Amino acid sequence: MKTSSTHKTRRLLTLSALSLATGLSLLAGAPAQAQGNKPIRLVVPYAPGGPLDIVARALAERVKDKLGVVIIENKAGAGGNIGADLVAKAAPDGQTLVMGAVATHAINPWLFSKIPYDPIRDFTPITLVARVPNVLVMNTETAQRLKIESVADLVAYAKKNPGKLNYGSGGNGSAGHLAGEMFKAQAGVFMTHIPYSGGNPAQLALVSGQVDLNFDNLASASANIKSGKLKALAVTTAKRSPAQPETPAIAESPAALGLSKFDINTWFGIFGPAKLAPETVKTLNAAFVEALNSPEMKSRMAALMAEPAPSTPEQFGAFVKSELAKYEGVVKRSGAKLD
């Protein structure tokens, strides 16, 4: 009896040890909040209410069953640099993430003389979240007066009349400004850039005829396109946008125009601090990718004219590096600097 009891005790102890080891192994790869019941902080480096913030909040709701509570924390300032830096310097435990964007990780490193983080070394890519197309729009009356119906017409007119066309943007170094600079460089034309203090003033200037054309956010411009106040010549992404499939892409223009590789858009994605454990990255990626593929998120994205773009961490990391390299030349050609 004593021997049997000893064997049973040893067996129970062995099973308990195995269970504990398995549990510890699983916890090692899980975000820290799952271990300590602390919420994950998803930092949005911009003010509340914009497309990036809206998508972040929708994602937080979708992933709570897999990751637990996710709290959105808006940390606006310095073009997104303040929020991004907060996460760059956070502990690599999966508890603090950032919804980074083309500005924080591809444009700002060239636009600002100094930023407090390295966009590659100081972050761990989790997944690309979405792309938001921009659209080349003209004041409709201006387009009719100048007989411009297409990108080819625009380039032809600009070459015959250098400097006569102007375009507005939300400011020096903004997405609209840089899209215009890329267009000028690839098409070999000159147009005067007129910066405004934000996207809304730039759009009002276009609608009122103070400027001839803009490279605007598709979601922002869509109402004026539908009303006929603005004429959409082309979207700036490599392919047509599902949100407005009747509008061609700039890259579809005749090859002779030199725009066949034109591809510029607003994108955003989720990053953690550098040195996140591979299992943590895997857990986070799986949860966010599943959420992005859900019908509900696709519907929410469509309302914002954003295109879901879930990816592997490796794909996202390679994409960010390519975007950083692309914008180096664009920003330098533009001459834009912010400090």
Solvent accessible surface area in square Angstrom, and as a share of the most:
residue,aa,sasa,rsa
1,M,206,0.92
2,K,174,0.74
3,T,92,0.53
4,S,56,0.36
5,S,61,0.40
6,T,53,0.31
7,H,108,0.48
8,K,136,0.57
9,T,70,0.41
10,R,152,0.55
11,R,169,0.62
12,L,117,0.58
13,L,116,0.58
14,T,78,0.45
15,L,92,0.46
16,S,68,0.44
17,A,59,0.46
18,L,108,0.54
19,S,76,0.49
20,L,116,0.58
21,A,58,0.45
22,T,79,0.46
23,G,29,0.28
24,L,105,0.52
25,S,78,0.50
26,L,131,0.65
27,L,74,0.37
28,A,75,0.58
29,G,8,0.07
30,A,22,0.17
31,P,3,0.02
32,A,23,0.18
33,Q,9,0.04
34,A,50,0.39
35,Q,93,0.41
36,G,45,0.43
37,N,137,0.70
38,K,117,0.50
39,P,47,0.29
40,I,0,0.00
41,R,75,0.27
42,L,0,0.00
43,V,0,0.00
44,V,0,0.00
45,P,0,0.00
46,Y,63,0.24
47,A,60,0.47
48,P,90,0.57
49,G,53,0.51
50,G,28,0.27
51,P,59,0.37
52,L,19,0.10
53,D,6,0.03
54,I,58,0.29
55,V,2,0.01
56,A,0,0.00
57,R,106,0.39
58,A,7,0.06
59,L,0,0.00
60,A,11,0.08
61,E,100,0.45
62,R,99,0.36
63,V,1,0.00
64,K,97,0.41
65,D,130,0.67
66,K,123,0.52
67,L,5,0.02
68,G,27,0.26
69,V,95,0.55
70,V,15,0.09
71,I,82,0.42
72,I,24,0.12
73,E,44,0.20
74,N,40,0.20
75,K,74,0.31
76,A,56,0.43
77,G,28,0.27
78,A,52,0.40
79,G,42,0.40
80,G,0,0.00
81,N,6,0.03
82,I,91,0.46
83,G,0,0.00
84,A,0,0.00
85,D,25,0.13
86,L,51,0.25
87,V,0,0.00
88,A,17,0.13
89,K,139,0.59
90,A,23,0.18
91,A,62,0.48
92,P,67,0.42
93,D,53,0.28
94,G,0,0.00
95,Q,39,0.17
96,T,10,0.06
97,L,0,0.00
98,V,0,0.00
99,M,0,0.00
100,G,0,0.00
101,A,5,0.04
102,V,7,0.04
103,A,27,0.21
104,T,0,0.00
105,H,0,0.00
106,A,0,0.00
107,I,6,0.03
108,N,5,0.03
109,P,27,0.17
110,W,68,0.24
111,L,5,0.03
112,F,26,0.11
113,S,73,0.47
114,K,183,0.78
115,I,36,0.18
116,P,78,0.49
117,Y,12,0.04
118,D,35,0.18
119,P,12,0.08
120,I,54,0.27
121,R,185,0.67
122,D,45,0.23
123,F,11,0.04
124,T,21,0.12
125,P,34,0.21
126,I,0,0.00
127,T,0,0.00
128,L,8,0.04
129,V,0,0.00
130,A,0,0.00
131,R,72,0.26
132,V,3,0.02
133,P,0,0.00
134,N,4,0.02
135,V,0,0.00
136,L,0,0.00
137,V,0,0.00
138,M,0,0.00
139,N,10,0.05
140,T,27,0.16
141,E,133,0.60
142,T,8,0.05
143,A,1,0.00
144,Q,119,0.53
145,R,163,0.60
146,L,36,0.18
147,K,161,0.68
148,I,1,0.01
149,E,112,0.50
150,S,42,0.27
151,V,7,0.04
152,A,34,0.27
153,D,50,0.26
154,L,0,0.00
155,V,2,0.01
156,A,46,0.36
157,Y,50,0.19
158,A,1,0.01
159,K,111,0.47
160,K,166,0.70
161,N,31,0.16
162,P,94,0.59
163,G,30,0.29
164,K,138,0.59
165,L,3,0.01
166,N,32,0.16
167,Y,0,0.00
168,G,0,0.00
169,S,4,0.03
170,G,27,0.26
171,G,14,0.13
172,N,74,0.38
173,G,7,0.06
174,S,31,0.20
175,A,37,0.29
176,G,10,0.09
177,H,6,0.03
178,L,0,0.00
179,A,0,0.00
180,G,0,0.00
181,E,20,0.09
182,M,6,0.03
183,F,0,0.00
184,K,27,0.12
185,A,50,0.39
186,Q,63,0.28
187,A,5,0.04
188,G,56,0.54
189,V,15,0.08
190,F,112,0.47
191,M,0,0.00
192,T,57,0.33
193,H,35,0.16
194,I,55,0.28
195,P,61,0.38
196,Y,53,0.20
197,S,108,0.70
198,G,25,0.24
199,G,47,0.45
200,N,116,0.59
201,P,50,0.31
202,A,4,0.03
203,Q,26,0.12
204,L,124,0.62
205,A,3,0.02
206,L,0,0.00
207,V,44,0.25
208,S,73,0.47
209,G,39,0.38
210,Q,122,0.54
211,V,1,0.00
212,D,20,0.10
213,L,0,0.00
214,N,4,0.02
215,F,7,0.03
216,D,19,0.10
217,N,37,0.19
218,L,0,0.00
219,A,35,0.27
220,S,60,0.39
221,A,0,0.00
222,S,14,0.09
223,A,71,0.55
224,N,27,0.14
225,I,31,0.16
226,K,162,0.69
227,S,73,0.47
228,G,40,0.39
229,K,111,0.47
230,L,4,0.02
231,K,53,0.22
232,A,23,0.18
233,L,6,0.03
234,A,0,0.00
235,V,0,0.00
236,T,0,0.00
237,T,12,0.07
238,A,51,0.40
239,K,165,0.70
240,R,110,0.40
241,S,1,0.01
242,P,101,0.64
243,A,43,0.33
244,Q,12,0.05
245,P,79,0.50
246,E,125,0.56
247,T,6,0.03
248,P,47,0.30
249,A,2,0.01
250,I,0,0.00
251,A,20,0.16
252,E,88,0.39
253,S,17,0.11
254,P,76,0.48
255,A,86,0.67
256,A,100,0.78
257,L,30,0.15
258,G,41,0.39
259,L,0,0.00
260,S,68,0.44
261,K,178,0.76
262,F,0,0.00
263,D,46,0.24
264,I,2,0.01
265,N,9,0.04
266,T,36,0.21
267,W,0,0.00
268,F,4,0.02
269,G,0,0.00
270,I,0,0.00
271,F,2,0.01
272,G,0,0.00
273,P,2,0.01
274,A,28,0.22
275,K,182,0.77
276,L,13,0.07
277,A,43,0.33
278,P,111,0.70
279,E,97,0.43
280,T,5,0.03
281,V,15,0.08
282,K,135,0.57
283,T,48,0.28
284,L,0,0.00
285,N,21,0.11
286,A,60,0.46
287,A,8,0.06
288,F,0,0.00
289,V,34,0.19
290,E,101,0.45
291,A,5,0.04
292,L,0,0.00
293,N,77,0.39
294,S,9,0.06
295,P,113,0.71
296,E,86,0.38
297,M,1,0.00
298,K,101,0.43
299,S,73,0.47
300,R,103,0.38
301,M,0,0.00
302,A,66,0.51
303,A,89,0.69
304,L,32,0.16
305,M,29,0.13
306,A,5,0.04
307,E,44,0.20
308,P,47,0.30
309,A,19,0.15
310,P,44,0.28
311,S,18,0.12
312,T,59,0.34
313,P,26,0.16
314,E,132,0.59
315,Q,110,0.49
316,F,1,0.00
317,G,13,0.13
318,A,65,0.50
319,F,38,0.16
320,V,3,0.02
321,K,116,0.49
322,S,61,0.40
323,E,13,0.06
324,L,27,0.13
325,A,66,0.51
326,K,64,0.27
327,Y,4,0.02
328,E,56,0.25
329,G,28,0.27
330,V,2,0.01
331,V,3,0.02
332,K,134,0.57
333,R,134,0.49
334,S,23,0.15
335,G,60,0.58
336,A,7,0.05
337,K,117,0.50
338,L,72,0.36
339,D,143,0.74
